[in-house]
Amino acid sequence: MSHLSDIAARAATATLSNEEIKRYSRHLIMPEVTVEGQKKLKAARVLCVGTGGLGSPLLAYLSAAGIGKLGVVDFDVVDYSNLQRQIIHSSSSIGKPKVVSARDRIREINPNVEVELFETAIRSDNAMEIFGGYDVIVDGTDNFPTRYLTNDACVLLGKPNVYGSIFRFDGQLTVFWGQKGPCYRCLYPEPPPPGMVPSCAEGGVLGVLPGVIGVLQAIETVKLILGIGDSMIGRLLVFNALKMQFKELKLRKDPKCPICGPSATIKELVDYEQFCGMPAIEGPTYEDDPTVPEITAKELEARLKQGDKIVLLDVREAHERQIAEIPGSCPMPLSQFSQTMHQLDSTNEIVAYCKAGPRSAEAIRLLQQAGFRKVWNLKRGIDAWSDQVDATVPRY
């Protein structure tokens, strides 16, 4: 693959200091890299969308490799639940903006790297401007609206999109580049129905898994910059950590793709939350559905204290109840709910809860379809109960 022309032009005037020559010496002695290649790395500008599980190893290794400029995009702050996998952050970073925490760590790894911070969510009104200043975009996001947005912006700007995704024990990797091969829409023309694919917050992720996929993204990024090796364009790498197995699937460009096909109809960025039917920022997806009645944690507490007879259903899985539960609740996992809900009495008042709301909202819908009327979803789930009612109940 040919070198990215802008990088090559900047590399022609780049120089390496004696300190940099010593720092990158193991690169310089490789015939595939040499001084010329290291100058390309120094001249490169890479944007990482997200500083979470994937962004952490990616940023660490790209900074160590000598990428000249790293852009870091994230709107979130560091939380304890991040530390199991987001290794660029530490316990001392709790409460800090993730972009600041990541920048501080990058500077410790390699002070030669310029870091540009974007403490914001990527949106249709800012993506083109932010992406425009970078040669390679790396997608480390965890939600469908931002993935489609990142893809479309990259296609419209003609930039490569180094894509990775993780869930539980599984990961995926490829390079989308509409000018040279398929894009994300070629693989996934339509987003899944809202709620069908749980987030990592709902479904979990093995803490070391992002290290595998994030490092592979870093490798692909370096290869693109250097113009070496066989790119993952047109190939999807699927990793199963439980089986320790990699599989490769061939991806084909969709001639009917609405953004990278010859008769493309998408000429500008759209409303991706509306397109996907879900918010980009992680959270419950049931709030826009007026058919799902809700009760707040404070309201539920008040009713229980006054002795109201309420059947409290926990629709999470058994292993989640081992972490935390609301006292007096009955287990009825959503995975078996359609088979077990006939045990409930429709004359009772019923409140269902899960971790944050989406799964219990689905349980309420099933009860409504079965004729139950006195049913409520606990707004924000057991998370809200822990925050607003009983701090002894652990959050996870």
Rosetta blueprint (number, residue, H / E / L):
1 M L
2 S L
3 H L
4 L L
5 S H
6 D H
7 I H
8 A H
9 A H
10 R H
11 A H
12 A L
13 T L
14 A L
15 T L
16 L L
17 S L
18 N H
19 E H
20 E H
21 I H
22 K H
23 R H
24 Y L
25 S H
26 R H
27 H H
28 L H
29 I L
30 M L
31 P L
32 E L
33 V L
34 T H
35 V H
36 E H
37 G H
38 Q H
39 K H
40 K H
41 L H
42 K H
43 A H
44 A L
45 R E
46 V E
47 L E
48 C E
49 V E
50 G L
51 T L
52 G L
53 G L
54 L L
55 G H
56 S H
57 P H
58 L H
59 L H
60 A H
61 Y H
62 L H
63 S H
64 A H
65 A H
66 G L
67 I L
68 G L
69 K E
70 L E
71 G E
72 V E
73 V E
74 D L
75 F L
76 D L
77 V E
78 V L
79 D L
80 Y H
81 S H
82 N H
83 L L
84 Q L
85 R L
86 Q L
87 I L
88 I L
89 H L
90 S L
91 S H
92 S H
93 S H
94 I L
95 G L
96 K L
97 P E
98 K H
99 V H
100 V H
101 S H
102 A H
103 R H
104 D H
105 R H
106 I H
107 R H
108 E H
109 I H
110 N L
111 P L
112 N L
113 V L
114 E E
115 V E
116 E E
117 L E
118 F E
119 E L
120 T L
121 A L
122 I L
123 R L
124 S L
125 D L
126 N L
127 A H
128 M H
129 E H
130 I H
131 F H
132 G H
133 G L
134 Y L
135 D L
136 V E
137 I E
138 V E
139 D E
140 G L
141 T L
142 D L
143 N L
144 F H
145 P H
146 T H
147 R H
148 Y H
149 L H
150 T H
151 N H
152 D H
153 A H
154 C H
155 V H
156 L H
157 L H
158 G L
159 K L
160 P L
161 N E
162 V E
163 Y E
164 G E
165 S E
166 I E
167 F E
168 R E
169 F L
170 D E
171 G E
172 Q E
173 L E
174 T E
175 V E
176 F E
177 W L
178 G L
179 Q L
180 K L
181 G L
182 P L
183 C L
184 Y H
185 R H
186 C H
187 L H
188 Y L
189 P L
190 E L
191 P L
192 P L
193 P L
194 P L
195 G L
196 M L
197 V L
198 P L
199 S L
200 C H
201 A H
202 E H
203 G H
204 G L
205 V E
206 L L
207 G L
208 V L
209 L H
210 P H
211 G H
212 V H
213 I H
214 G H
215 V H
216 L H
217 Q H
218 A H
219 I H
220 E H
221 T H
222 V H
223 K H
224 L H
225 I H
226 L H
227 G L
228 I L
229 G L
230 D L
231 S L
232 M L
233 I E
234 G L
235 R E
236 L E
237 L E
238 V E
239 F E
240 N E
241 A L
242 L L
243 K L
244 M L
245 Q E
246 F E
247 K E
248 E E
249 L E
250 K E
251 L L
252 R L
253 K L
254 D L
255 P L
256 K L
257 C L
258 P L
259 I L
260 C L
261 G L
262 P L
263 S L
264 A L
265 T L
266 I L
267 K L
268 E L
269 L L
270 V L
271 D L
272 Y H
273 E H
274 Q H
275 F H
276 C H
277 G L
278 M L
279 P L
280 A L
281 I L
282 E L
283 G L
284 P L
285 T L
286 Y L
287 E L
288 D L
289 D L
290 P L
291 T L
292 V L
293 P L
294 E E
295 I E
296 T L
297 A H
298 K H
299 E H
300 L H
301 E H
302 A H
303 R H
304 L H
305 K H
306 Q L
307 G L
308 D L
309 K L
310 I E
311 V E
312 L E
313 L E
314 D E
315 V L
316 R L
317 E L
318 A H
319 H H
320 E H
321 R H
322 Q L
323 I L
324 A L
325 E L
326 I L
327 P L
328 G L
329 S L
330 C E
331 P E
332 M L
333 P L
334 L H
335 S H
336 Q H
337 F H
338 S H
339 Q H
340 T H
341 M H
342 H H
343 Q H
344 L L
345 D L
346 S L
347 T L
348 N L
349 E E
350 I E
351 V E
352 A E
353 Y E
354 C L
355 K L
356 A L
357 G L
358 P H
359 R H
360 S H
361 A H
362 E H
363 A H
364 I H
365 R H
366 L H
367 L H
368 Q H
369 Q H
370 A L
371 G L
372 F L
373 R L
374 K L
375 V E
376 W E
377 N E
378 L E
379 K L
380 R L
381 G H
382 I H
383 D H
384 A H
385 W H
386 S H
387 D H
388 Q H
389 V L
390 D L
391 A L
392 T L
393 V L
394 P L
395 R L
396 Y L
